[in-house]
Amino acid sequence: MKILAVCGFGCGSSMILKMSLERVCKQMGVSCEVEATDINSARGASCEAIFTSAELANELKSTSTVPIYSVKKYMDLAEVKGVFEKFLSDRK
């Protein structure tokens, strides 16, 4: 499965979120490709979900066809895991 970690420019906070998502996936034994990208590239990207800040989630909702999940603290593995678990349960 492919998911996106999104920030404004695709090279700062999205990289931190990407690393946290990869750690969570590894801990949970979930095979997942995580890509860090900018908001404009995310609009047309093929993926199963987008993880980003609440502000960018609001911007993406009108142009995205995949679920969008907001994360407040990108380095908080417990929070990232909780949001990722929500994504997994929504897929069922």
LOTIKOL-512698 format. One line per 2 residues: their letters; for each residue y, x, z of C-alpha. Coordinates in Angstrom, 3 decimals. Layout:
a) Y,X,Z  ...
REM end
This chain:
mk) 0.000,0.000,0.000  3.535,1.173,-0.716
il) 6.525,0.487,1.524  10.126,1.651,1.358
av) 12.358,3.152,4.037  15.910,2.402,2.912
cg) 19.362,3.684,3.840  22.686,3.783,2.038
fg) 22.122,7.046,0.154  18.357,7.578,0.491
cg) 18.445,11.022,2.069  19.526,10.669,5.699
ss) 18.338,7.963,8.016  15.748,6.712,5.521
mi) 13.953,10.075,5.857  13.835,9.662,9.639
lk) 12.494,6.123,9.272  9.972,7.326,6.675
ms) 8.610,9.942,9.067  8.357,7.389,11.890
le) 6.568,4.903,9.637  4.136,7.608,8.498
rv) 3.364,8.520,12.134  2.791,4.875,13.031
ck) 0.505,4.360,10.024  -1.492,7.458,10.948
qm) -1.817,6.331,14.592  -3.001,2.900,13.464
gv) -5.348,4.248,10.794  -3.496,2.423,8.006
sc) -3.392,4.029,4.570  0.181,3.679,3.365
ev) 2.576,5.409,0.995  6.088,5.466,2.443
ea) 9.018,6.300,0.181  12.576,7.010,1.344
td) 15.171,5.605,-1.022  18.730,4.321,-1.326
in) 19.735,0.661,-1.286  20.395,0.400,-5.028
sa) 17.022,1.876,-5.983  15.289,-0.398,-3.489
rg) 16.576,-3.503,-5.248  14.259,-3.046,-8.225
as) 11.462,-0.976,-6.724  7.862,-2.084,-6.735
ce) 6.563,-2.177,-3.149  5.009,-4.470,-0.558
ai) 7.854,-4.349,1.987  11.195,-2.760,2.799
ft) 12.120,-1.321,6.195  15.815,-0.707,6.871
sa) 18.744,-1.411,9.204  19.852,-4.973,9.963
el) 23.056,-4.455,7.957  21.255,-3.320,4.828
an) 18.547,-5.954,5.284  21.223,-8.635,4.951
el) 22.468,-7.035,1.726  18.965,-6.765,0.267
ks) 17.792,-10.293,1.086  19.564,-11.885,-1.862
ts) 18.147,-9.445,-4.432  14.685,-8.594,-3.126
tv) 11.404,-10.361,-3.795  9.478,-8.566,-1.022
pi) 9.693,-8.978,2.759  12.431,-6.996,4.496
ys) 12.085,-5.755,8.072  14.946,-4.365,10.114
vk) 14.590,-1.521,12.604  17.316,-0.634,15.106
ky) 16.117,2.741,16.398  14.390,4.712,13.652
md) 13.077,7.397,16.026  11.660,4.923,18.561
la) 7.972,4.892,17.599  7.251,1.905,19.827
ev) 9.881,-0.179,18.033  8.814,1.021,14.589
kg) 5.198,0.230,15.460  6.157,-3.263,16.620
vf) 8.023,-3.984,13.395  5.168,-2.540,11.320
ek) 2.640,-4.682,13.220  4.775,-7.735,12.403
fl) 4.619,-6.767,8.722  0.826,-6.442,8.906
sd) 0.426,-9.806,10.648  2.733,-11.490,8.091
rk) 0.452,-10.237,5.289  -2.548,-12.189,6.616
REM end
